[in-house]
């Protein structure tokens, strides 16, 4: 294991000084992180991250950069991400959590912590710690109900993976005013699961097709044309449809008769 401070050591260091997001050393460390993000090679990024941590071990983004290194074991990656989350939380302190609660991400000071926690949630999911991963996203949404990071979309997928239709329905209801492709087409799916085909058809006509008309086609391809995610997509475009299938296609495949129903949609007037 590396010789960098672990979570316990970070907590001890935090007790010895008065931390705040405005700490000069932390701000200088964050500037090095910005340079690291622009670096062209992994070695430079790592070197800059280590320099940032030497300035301030509470630089969450620097820990996250270390977690990106190739050749790490899952435990090593998790160790860096756990320290990233701890560093971000310690830099904010109890006062920061109280001040920013309900509006995280809206304040730049909170973003390193939120980035680190999102990364940790995905790592937990990949490691099979599914309920822990779900809990991370649910707690983040309490800190930032506005969800600038779009956490509701992977959360919805994960709940479907878990077969937790009750929490799926609750999440959809919480965002009932949102008619994005991801939520609209999943509402169609849940109506089909409930045996409510007339409701599903109504949802297709009233919002799902308006949000993205390509999703039904992508879902029913013999071999869905899933492409590696670029991290962004065009609203209403085929790339968004591919992203939808990537996240939720398994749930349609597992729902008896849903794909056959989609294939018959052109016949429904």
N, C-alpha and C positions, 0 to 999 in steps of 0.2 A: 504494500500500500504506500501511497505517496506520503511525504513528510509534512504536508500542509495540514493546518488545524482541522480537527473533526468538529462535529456539531457541539460537543461538550466544551471543547476549547474555545469555540466561537462564543458560546454563552458566557464563559468565564471572562473572555476579553471584553464582552459587552458590559459586564458588571463594573469593569474598571474605568470606563469612560462614558461620558454623556453623548450618546449617539443621536444623530438626526440625519435626514436625507440631505441636509445642507452642509454636512461635514466636509471641509475643504479636501481632505485626503480622499474621501469617497468620490467627490466630484472630479478630482484629477484621475482617479482610477476609471471612472465612467468614460472619460475622454479617450483613454487608452482602449476601452472596449469598442468605441466607435471606430477607432483606427483598425482594430482587429476584424471588425465586420467587413471592412473594405479590403483587407489583406487578401492576396490572391492564392496563398498556399496555407496548408494546415500548420506547418511549422511556425510561420510568422504569427498566425492567429494564437497558437498556444503560447508562444513567447510573450506576446503582448498581454494575454490573459494573466500569465504568471507575474508580469510586471505590475499589472493592475492589482492583483491580490497582495503583492508586497507593499503597495501603497495603502491598501485597505482590504482586509479579508472579508469585509462586509459587502463587497461588490458582487451582487448576485449574478449579473450577466457574465462576469468572468468565470465563475464556477460553471455556468451553463456551457460556455465555450469549451472548457476542459472536458465536459461530458460528451462533446461531439467528436473527440479524438477517435481515430480508428484503432481497432485491436483491443478495445476495452472489454472486460467481461461484463455481464449484466450487473453484477454486484458493484463493480467499479463505476459504471455509469450511474447506477442508483445512488452511490455514495456521493458523487459530485452533485447530482441533482438535489439530493436531500440537503446538502450543505448550501446549495444555491437558495433553496427555499428558506432555510434557517437564516442565512445571511440577509436576505431581503426582509424577512420579518423583523430581525433584530435592528436593521437600519431604520425601519419605520417606528419601532417601539410601540408600546401600548397606546401612547398618545396619538400616534399616526393612525393606528387602526380605528381609534375612536373618532378621529377627525375626518377620515376619508371613507368610513363605512357607508356603503350604499352608493358610493361614487368612485370606487376603485377603477383604475385605468383613465378616468377623467383627469387625474392628477399625475403628472409625469413621474413624481416620486414613487408611485406605486407600481409602475410598469415593470421594472426588473423583477419584483416579487411575483407579479402575475404571470410574466413570461416563464419564470422558473417553475411555478406551480403547474402551469399548463403542460410543460415538458415532462414534469414528474408524473402527472396523471397518465400521459400516453405511455411512459415507460412502465408504469405499474400495470397497465392494460396488457402490454406486450409480454410482461412477465407472468401473466395469468392471475394477477391480483385484481380481479375485475371489480369487486365491490369497493375496494379501496380506491381504485381509479374513479369510479362513479362518485364516491363521496368527495373526492377532491374537486371535481367539476361542480357538484351541487353546492359545496361550501363557497367556491369562487363566485357562483351566481348570486349567493347571498351578499357577498361583498360588493358585487357590481351587477345589479339586476338589469341594467341597460345592455349588458353583454356585448361590449365592443369587440371582443375576441371571437364571437360566434361559437361559444362553447356549447350552446344548446344543440348544435347540429351533431357533433360527435356523441354528446350525451344521449340524444335520442337514439342514435345507432346502437350505443352500448346497452341501453335499456331493452331494445329489441333483441339484441344478442342474448340477454339474460332472460328473455321471455316474460318480462315484467310489464304486461300490458296495462296494469293499473297505473304505474308511474309514467308510462308512455302517454296515456290519456291525460294524466294530470299535467304533464309538460306541454302537450298540445293545447290544453285548455288555458294554461297560463299565458300562452301566446296566441290566443284565439283571434286577435286582430291582425296577426301577421299572415300574409298570403304569399309567402315565398314558395319557391318550387319545392324545397326540402320539406317544409311543413305541410303544404297543400296536398302533395302526392301521398304523404304518409297518412294524412287524414283519410284519404281515399282507401288506403290499405286497411286502416283500422275499422272503417265502415264495413269493408268486405269481411274482415275477421269476425265482426259482430253479426254477420248475415244480413246487413242492411244494404242490399244492392241498389235500391232506389236512391238512398242517401249518397252512396258512392258515386252513382251516375250524376247526381245533382252537383256534387263537389267537383267532379271532372269538368262539367260545363261551366260552373260559376267561378271557379278559381284555379284549378290545377292546370288546365290547358292554357289559360291566360298567363300563368306563371312560367310554364315551359311546355311547349307542345311536342318536344322531342322525347320526353321521358318514357311515355308508353311504348314508343318504338324501340328505344334502347333496352327497356326491360324485357321485351319479348324477342330480341334477337337470339338466334340459335347459339351464338357465341358472342355475348356482349363485348363491345369494343372498348374495354377498359384500358385507359392509357395512364401512365404515371402522372400523378397530380403535379401541377406546376405551382400550386399554392394559390392560384386565382383562376377565375373562369368568367365567362360572359353571361350575365343574367339573361335567361331565356334562350341561351345558345346550346349547341350540341355538347360543348365541353362541360357545361353545367349539368346536362343530362347524364353524361358519363360519370361526373362526380357523384351524382345522386345514386346511380347504380352501384358505384364503388362502395358507398356508405350503407345503402339500404336494400340493394338488390337481393341479398340473402334472405331478407324477411319476406319479400314477395315470393321467392322460390319456396319458402317454407309454409306459405299460406295456401292451403288447398284451393285450387280453382281460380286463384287470383290472376295468374298469367293468361289462362284461357279466357277469362272475362275481359282482360285488356285486349286480347286479339279480336274480340267480337265488338269492340267499341264502335268501329265505323258503321256497324249495322244498327246501332242504337240511335234512334231519333227522338 
